[in-house]
Amino acid sequence: MLPITVPQYKELISKARKLKSQIDKNKLNSELVKEFIEFTLNTSNKDFDTNILTKEDITKMFKEYLEKECQHILKSGKYEHYWDYREDIQSSDLEEILELANKEKTENFTQATNWYLFEKYPEIESEDISYIIDDFYKQNSEKVDEIKDVLDWEDYYFLSEIFYENIEYDLDVETLLRHSAPEDLTVYFGQTWDDEYGDIEYDFVQSFDEPEFLTNERDTPIDWLMITQGYTREDLVSEEKRENSKFLKSLYEELFHYMNGLEGCQLIAIPRSDDFEAILNLTRRKNIKINKSTYFGFFNQVHGSGCGLSIELEKDIIIDENSPVYNVKMAYHNEFGNYSPDAVYRLGLSRYRGDLEVIKDKKEEN
C-alpha cells in the first residue's frame, strides 16, 4: 500500500488543482508551489523508494525469493506436492484412470494417474503455486500493489512461468497410489452379462448329466478355468476325481450346492491387491499371475446374488492373450442392476494382499 491516507490524497488533489489554475492564469505563487511540494513529500517516509519496478525487476525479485526461501526445492529442481497419509484416490477415480490407461495406451498406471489428476483436479497444482506466490508477497508486502499494477494483474501467470523455468512440478502420484487401494476389486471372465445370461445354467447345470455335456464346444470361462488347473469336463463328471481334487470338488459344489438357477451368473475372481500396475496388466491380459489363494466363484452383478465364491484353486493362473478376462472393476456398488461382491457377501477382505503378481519379461530382467 502507498504511504498516504485518503484525507492526505484529497488534500493533495486540491492543492494540485489550485496550482494548475494559477499556471493556467500565469499567476503561479511560488509559496504555494513550495507548500505543495513539502506536503507531497511529507506523505511518505524519507527513505520511500521512488524507483519504478519493471518486469525485469520483478523477475529478479522472485528468483531471489526462490533462492532464499525455497533453496532445497531449487537445489533439487523439483517441487513435490505433499499428500497427507489420509489422502487417497477414490475407487471411482481409479476405474477412470484404468480406462484412460488403456484408451491412451500409457506406459503404466502411474503415468495415467498423472494425466488424470492434472486434467480433473488442476486446482491441486494451482493451489501449490499460489501458496508460493502468496508467500513471496508476504516477504514483499510493501510492493504487492505495484507488482500487480506492473504486471497488469496477470501476476499469477507471470510468476508461475518463472517458477516453471526453474523448478519442475511433480504431483508425486507414487505416494498417493501407495495410500490407495480398490474398494472391491473384481475380475469378470467371459462376455457381457446379457451375452452370458444363461451360459452357466444351460451349458453346465442342466446338461451336466446329458451326453452332450462331453461333446459340446468347450470355449466357456469355466472350461478355461479347468484347463488352468489341469482338468477337463471328463474329470469334473468323475466322482472319484472330484473326491481327490479340492478344485474339482469345490467347482462342483459351486455349480450345484448353493442356489437353484444360475441364470445371470458369471465367473469372477476377487484378488486382494493394491498393485495397480498388476491390475493394469490384468486388463491387458499379459505378464500377470493370479495366485491360487484368490477367491473364485459365480456372481450375478445385476440381481446382487451368487453362489459361494468358494472355488479353490490348486495352481496359480498365468494370464495371457488367450485368457477370457472381460472386465476389471474396482469400486464398491450397491444398487439394483449394479452390485459388487462385497456389497452382497460382506466379505471384508484385505485390500492389500498380493494375489496379483507381475511377471517380468526376459527383456526387463536383462
Backbone torsions as a table, in degrees:
resi	resn	phi	psi	omega
1	MET	NA	146.0	177.3
2	LEU	-73.7	146.7	-175.7
3	PRO	-80.8	60.4	-180.0
4	ILE	-148.5	137.7	179.9
5	THR	-87.9	169.0	179.1
6	VAL	-63.2	-45.3	177.9
7	PRO	-60.8	-38.9	178.3
8	GLN	-64.2	-40.7	-179.6
9	TYR	-64.7	-41.0	179.0
10	LYS	-64.2	-40.0	179.0
11	GLU	-67.3	-36.8	178.1
12	LEU	-61.4	-44.1	179.1
13	ILE	-65.2	-41.0	-179.8
14	SER	-61.3	-46.2	179.1
15	LYS	-65.2	-39.3	179.8
16	ALA	-62.8	-36.2	178.9
17	ARG	-67.5	-39.2	177.7
18	LYS	-63.2	-44.6	178.4
19	LEU	-61.0	-43.9	-179.8
20	LYS	-61.0	-39.1	-180.0
21	SER	-64.2	-42.4	179.3
22	GLN	-66.5	-40.4	178.6
23	ILE	-62.6	-41.3	180.0
24	ASP	-63.3	-30.7	-178.3
25	LYS	-97.7	5.5	-177.9
26	ASN	57.2	35.9	178.1
27	LYS	-126.4	49.5	-175.1
28	LEU	-69.9	127.3	179.8
29	ASN	-96.7	114.7	-176.3
30	SER	-62.9	-33.3	178.4
31	GLU	-65.6	-38.3	178.2
32	LEU	-67.3	-36.6	177.1
33	VAL	-63.3	-45.4	179.9
34	LYS	-62.6	-43.0	179.6
35	GLU	-62.3	-40.5	-179.8
36	PHE	-64.0	-43.0	-179.4
37	ILE	-64.9	-44.1	-179.9
38	GLU	-64.1	-41.2	179.0
39	PHE	-62.5	-43.6	-179.2
40	THR	-62.1	-44.2	-179.3
41	LEU	-67.2	-31.3	-179.3
42	ASN	-72.9	-12.5	177.5
43	THR	-75.3	-8.8	-178.9
44	SER	-129.3	164.9	175.1
45	ASN	-71.8	159.5	-179.4
46	LYS	-63.8	-28.9	-179.1
47	ASP	-96.2	19.2	-179.7
48	PHE	-59.8	129.2	-176.3
49	ASP	-77.9	115.3	-179.2
50	THR	-95.4	-0.5	177.8
51	ASN	-71.1	135.4	-179.3
52	ILE	-90.5	125.8	-178.8
53	LEU	-67.3	144.1	172.1
54	THR	-115.4	170.5	177.5
55	LYS	-61.9	-34.3	177.9
56	GLU	-65.1	-39.7	178.0
57	ASP	-63.2	-42.8	-179.2
58	ILE	-65.5	-40.5	177.0
59	THR	-58.9	-45.0	179.7
60	LYS	-63.9	-43.7	179.8
61	MET	-59.6	-44.8	-176.8
62	PHE	-69.3	-37.8	177.1
63	LYS	-64.3	-41.0	178.4
64	GLU	-64.7	-37.1	175.8
65	TYR	-61.7	-46.6	179.7
66	LEU	-60.7	-41.1	-178.9
67	GLU	-66.4	-32.5	-177.0
68	LYS	-88.4	-51.1	-172.2
69	GLU	-91.1	-21.1	-178.7
70	CYS	-122.8	40.2	-173.2
71	GLN	-58.5	-44.5	-177.4
72	HIS	-67.5	-33.7	178.0
73	ILE	-70.9	-44.8	-179.4
74	LEU	-63.9	-36.6	-179.6
75	LYS	-66.6	-40.8	179.6
76	SER	-79.0	-20.7	-179.2
77	GLY	76.8	12.5	-175.4
78	LYS	-144.8	134.1	172.5
79	TYR	-106.2	119.6	179.8
80	GLU	-104.4	128.5	176.4
81	HIS	-63.7	141.0	179.4
82	TYR	-92.4	126.7	175.0
83	TRP	-108.9	125.4	173.3
84	ASP	-65.7	149.3	-176.4
85	TYR	-63.0	-18.7	179.4
86	ARG	-87.8	-7.5	-179.4
87	GLU	-85.6	137.9	177.6
88	ASP	-149.5	179.8	178.2
89	ILE	-100.7	127.6	178.4
90	GLN	-64.7	149.4	-176.4
91	SER	-63.4	-30.1	176.3
92	SER	-63.7	-38.4	175.5
93	ASP	-69.6	-38.6	179.1
94	LEU	-59.7	-39.1	178.5
95	GLU	-65.6	-38.5	178.2
96	GLU	-68.2	-36.1	176.7
97	ILE	-64.9	-42.0	178.3
98	LEU	-60.8	-43.1	178.4
99	GLU	-64.1	-42.2	178.5
100	LEU	-62.6	-41.7	-179.4
101	ALA	-59.1	-41.4	-179.5
102	ASN	-78.1	-34.7	179.0
103	LYS	-66.6	-44.0	-176.9
104	GLU	-93.7	-1.6	179.1
105	LYS	54.3	50.2	179.8
106	THR	-67.7	159.4	-179.6
107	GLU	-64.5	-35.3	-177.6
108	ASN	-158.8	176.9	-178.7
109	PHE	-69.6	-33.8	-179.7
110	THR	-61.9	-44.1	178.6
111	GLN	-61.1	-44.2	178.9
112	ALA	-62.7	-36.9	178.9
113	THR	-64.2	-42.4	175.9
114	ASN	-56.7	-51.7	-179.0
115	TRP	-59.2	-45.3	-175.9
116	TYR	-63.9	-47.5	-177.1
117	LEU	-67.5	-39.5	178.0
118	PHE	-61.7	-37.6	-177.2
119	GLU	-79.8	-43.9	-174.1
120	LYS	-86.2	-30.2	-177.8
121	TYR	-126.8	62.2	-178.5
122	PRO	-64.7	-19.5	-179.3
123	GLU	-65.2	-22.1	178.9
124	ILE	-60.6	-50.3	-179.6
125	GLU	-68.8	-45.9	-176.6
126	SER	-62.7	-35.3	178.3
127	GLU	-68.3	-36.5	177.1
128	ASP	-64.1	-45.5	-180.0
129	ILE	-67.1	-39.5	179.1
130	SER	-62.2	-35.9	178.5
131	TYR	-60.6	-43.2	179.9
132	ILE	-68.1	-42.8	179.2
133	ILE	-63.7	-41.7	178.8
134	ASP	-62.7	-38.7	178.3
135	ASP	-68.3	-36.2	175.2
136	PHE	-59.9	-41.6	178.6
137	TYR	-66.7	-36.7	177.5
138	LYS	-62.1	-36.2	179.6
139	GLN	-73.7	-19.3	-177.9
140	ASN	-131.7	50.5	-171.6
141	SER	-61.5	-31.6	-177.0
142	GLU	-74.2	-9.8	-176.0
143	LYS	-117.9	7.3	-175.0
144	VAL	-58.9	-50.3	-177.4
145	ASP	-62.6	-40.3	-178.9
146	GLU	-65.8	-41.3	178.5
147	ILE	-60.3	-45.1	-178.5
148	LYS	-67.2	-35.0	177.1
149	ASP	-66.5	-45.0	-179.7
150	VAL	-62.2	-39.0	-177.7
151	LEU	-87.8	7.1	177.5
152	ASP	55.1	38.7	177.1
153	TRP	61.2	22.0	171.3
154	GLU	-108.6	37.9	-173.8
155	ASP	-65.9	-37.1	-179.2
156	TYR	-61.1	-47.8	-178.8
157	TYR	-62.5	-44.8	-177.2
158	PHE	-63.6	-49.7	-176.8
159	LEU	-71.6	-34.8	178.7
160	SER	-66.0	-34.0	177.0
161	GLU	-63.3	-39.3	176.3
162	ILE	-64.0	-40.9	177.7
163	PHE	-58.0	-49.9	-176.1
164	TYR	-67.6	-27.2	177.9
165	GLU	-69.1	-22.7	-174.9
166	ASN	-113.7	-21.4	-173.4
167	ILE	-137.7	136.7	174.3
168	GLU	-86.7	132.0	177.7
169	TYR	-90.7	132.1	-177.1
170	ASP	-130.0	122.1	178.4
171	LEU	-71.2	-14.9	-178.7
172	ASP	53.8	54.1	-178.3
173	VAL	-68.7	-21.4	178.2
174	GLU	-58.5	-43.4	178.4
175	THR	-64.9	-43.9	-179.3
176	LEU	-62.9	-38.7	178.5
177	LEU	-67.1	-32.3	176.7
178	ARG	-66.8	-25.1	177.1
179	HIS	-82.1	-11.1	-168.4
180	SER	-107.9	156.5	175.5
181	ALA	-159.7	149.7	178.0
182	PRO	-63.4	142.8	177.4
183	GLU	-71.8	-41.5	-172.9
184	ASP	-151.4	68.8	-176.3
185	LEU	-64.2	122.1	-176.9
186	THR	-138.6	133.3	177.5
187	VAL	-107.8	125.4	177.5
188	TYR	-103.7	132.7	-179.3
189	PHE	-108.7	146.4	175.7
190	GLY	105.9	-118.3	-177.4
191	GLN	-136.0	-162.4	-179.9
192	THR	-67.7	163.7	179.6
193	TRP	-59.1	-42.6	-179.3
194	ASP	-64.5	-43.4	-176.9
195	ASP	-67.3	-28.8	-175.1
196	GLU	-110.2	17.1	-170.7
197	TYR	-49.8	-47.0	-174.8
198	GLY	-110.0	8.4	-171.2
199	ASP	-61.4	-49.8	-176.7
200	ILE	-65.8	-43.5	-178.8
201	GLU	-63.4	-46.7	-174.1
202	TYR	-83.5	-39.7	-176.3
203	ASP	-79.2	-23.5	-177.0
204	PHE	-119.7	-57.0	-173.5
205	VAL	-66.2	-56.2	-174.0
206	GLN	-73.9	-27.3	-177.4
207	SER	-102.5	6.1	-172.7
208	PHE	-57.7	-40.7	-177.1
209	ASP	-93.4	5.8	-179.1
210	GLU	-96.3	153.0	-179.8
211	PRO	-58.3	-35.7	-176.3
212	GLU	-66.7	-15.7	178.2
213	PHE	-58.7	-33.2	-178.6
214	LEU	-95.0	-3.4	-179.6
215	THR	-114.1	-15.2	179.1
216	ASN	-66.2	161.1	176.0
217	GLU	-61.4	147.5	-174.2
218	ARG	-118.9	62.8	-179.1
219	ASP	-116.3	24.8	-179.9
220	THR	-87.3	160.8	175.1
221	PRO	-57.3	-34.2	179.4
222	ILE	-67.7	-39.9	176.1
223	ASP	-61.4	-43.4	177.5
224	TRP	-59.3	-45.4	-178.9
225	LEU	-61.8	-41.8	178.7
226	MET	-62.6	-39.9	-179.9
227	ILE	-63.3	-38.9	179.5
228	THR	-62.6	-24.6	-179.2
229	GLN	-98.8	1.6	176.9
230	GLY	86.1	26.5	-177.0
231	TYR	-128.9	168.8	177.9
232	THR	-134.3	180.0	177.3
233	ARG	-61.8	-35.9	177.9
234	GLU	-58.3	-38.8	178.9
235	ASP	-68.8	-37.8	-177.2
236	LEU	-66.0	-35.6	-178.8
237	VAL	-80.8	-9.8	-179.1
238	SER	-85.0	115.7	178.8
239	GLU	-61.5	-38.2	-179.1
240	GLU	-62.9	-44.3	-179.2
241	LYS	-70.9	-33.3	177.2
242	ARG	-64.1	-37.6	179.9
243	GLU	-65.4	-28.1	-176.5
244	ASN	-100.1	7.1	-178.6
245	SER	-136.7	118.3	178.0
246	LYS	-66.6	-29.0	178.2
247	PHE	-68.0	-53.2	-178.7
248	LEU	-61.6	-40.8	-179.2
249	LYS	-64.1	-45.3	-178.3
250	SER	-70.5	-34.3	176.5
251	LEU	-65.1	-43.5	178.3
252	TYR	-61.1	-44.2	179.8
253	GLU	-65.2	-37.4	178.1
254	GLU	-62.7	-34.7	-179.5
255	LEU	-75.8	-36.6	-167.0
256	PHE	-121.1	-15.5	-169.6
257	HIS	-103.9	-8.5	-170.4
258	TYR	-107.2	-38.3	-177.7
259	MET	-154.1	151.8	175.6
260	ASN	-91.9	127.2	179.7
261	GLY	82.3	97.5	-178.5
262	LEU	-97.4	20.0	176.5
263	GLU	-58.8	137.0	179.5
264	GLY	86.8	-8.1	-179.7
265	CYS	-83.7	145.2	176.6
266	GLN	-128.2	154.3	173.8
267	LEU	-73.6	127.8	178.3
268	ILE	-131.2	163.0	169.9
269	ALA	-129.0	147.2	179.3
270	ILE	-124.2	78.3	179.9
271	PRO	-73.9	138.5	175.6
272	ARG	-90.5	108.3	-174.3
273	SER	-161.7	144.2	169.4
274	ASP	-121.5	21.5	177.5
275	ASP	-87.6	97.7	-172.9
276	PHE	-72.3	-27.5	175.3
277	GLU	-68.1	-37.3	177.1
278	ALA	-66.8	-39.9	179.0
279	ILE	-64.1	-41.0	177.1
280	LEU	-63.0	-44.9	177.8
281	ASN	-60.2	-34.9	179.1
282	LEU	-62.0	-43.1	179.2
283	THR	-68.1	-27.5	179.7
284	ARG	-89.9	-1.8	177.0
285	ARG	54.7	54.4	177.9
286	LYS	-156.5	145.4	171.1
287	ASN	51.6	47.5	-179.7
288	ILE	-143.1	141.9	177.9
289	LYS	-118.5	130.9	171.8
290	ILE	-98.3	117.0	-177.0
291	ASN	-68.5	151.0	-175.3
292	LYS	-66.9	-10.4	177.3
293	SER	-78.1	-5.9	-175.2
294	THR	-71.2	141.8	176.2
295	TYR	-72.5	132.0	173.4
296	PHE	-128.0	151.9	176.4
297	GLY	174.1	-169.3	-178.1
298	PHE	-110.9	131.8	-173.3
299	PHE	-141.8	140.6	176.7
300	ASN	-107.9	101.6	-174.3
301	GLN	-74.3	-20.5	-179.0
302	VAL	-81.9	-44.9	-178.2
303	HIS	-92.1	-11.5	-179.5
304	GLY	71.5	49.0	-179.8
305	SER	-142.9	178.6	179.3
306	GLY	168.0	-171.7	-179.2
307	CYS	-96.7	-144.3	-172.8
308	GLY	-87.6	-9.6	-172.5
309	LEU	50.7	42.2	-170.6
310	SER	-121.1	20.4	176.5
311	ILE	-69.9	123.0	-178.0
312	GLU	-100.4	120.2	178.2
313	LEU	-79.4	151.9	173.6
314	GLU	-106.0	-18.9	-179.0
315	LYS	-134.9	152.6	169.8
316	ASP	-64.7	155.7	180.0
317	ILE	-113.6	127.7	175.0
318	ILE	-94.9	120.2	180.0
319	ILE	-87.7	128.5	176.6
320	ASP	-134.8	-172.0	-175.1
321	GLU	-64.3	-16.7	179.7
322	ASN	-92.5	-4.0	-179.1
323	SER	-75.0	138.6	-174.8
324	PRO	-83.6	43.8	176.6
325	VAL	-69.9	119.8	-178.0
326	TYR	-99.3	-45.1	-175.2
327	ASN	-153.5	150.8	176.1
328	VAL	-128.7	121.9	-178.9
329	LYS	-117.4	147.6	-178.2
330	MET	-121.4	-17.7	-174.3
331	ALA	-90.2	154.9	175.0
332	TYR	-84.3	127.9	179.0
333	HIS	-130.5	137.8	-177.9
334	ASN	-144.2	57.5	175.0
335	GLU	-138.6	152.9	-175.6
336	PHE	-57.0	133.3	-178.4
337	GLY	89.9	-8.8	-178.8
338	ASN	-155.8	81.4	177.4
339	TYR	-108.0	149.9	169.3
340	SER	-112.1	157.8	-172.7
341	PRO	-55.2	-41.4	-175.7
342	ASP	-66.8	-28.6	177.5
343	ALA	-66.9	-28.0	-177.5
344	VAL	-93.0	-44.2	-172.0
345	TYR	-98.1	-14.5	-176.0
346	ARG	51.1	53.5	-173.7
347	LEU	-68.6	-36.7	-180.0
348	GLY	61.7	36.5	-177.8
349	LEU	-76.0	150.7	172.4
350	SER	-65.4	138.3	179.9
351	ARG	-91.8	0.6	-170.6
352	TYR	-115.2	3.8	-179.6
353	ARG	-77.5	153.3	-172.9
354	GLY	-94.1	67.3	177.9
355	ASP	-78.5	-14.8	177.2
356	LEU	-113.2	139.7	-176.9
357	GLU	-140.3	126.2	178.0
358	VAL	-75.5	132.7	176.6
359	ILE	-99.7	119.4	-176.7
360	LYS	-76.1	141.8	173.5
361	ASP	-69.4	158.8	175.6
362	LYS	-60.0	-35.7	178.7
363	LYS	-63.0	-40.9	179.6
364	GLU	-66.1	-37.4	-179.2
365	GLU	-68.3	-33.9	178.3
366	ASN	-79.9	NA	NA
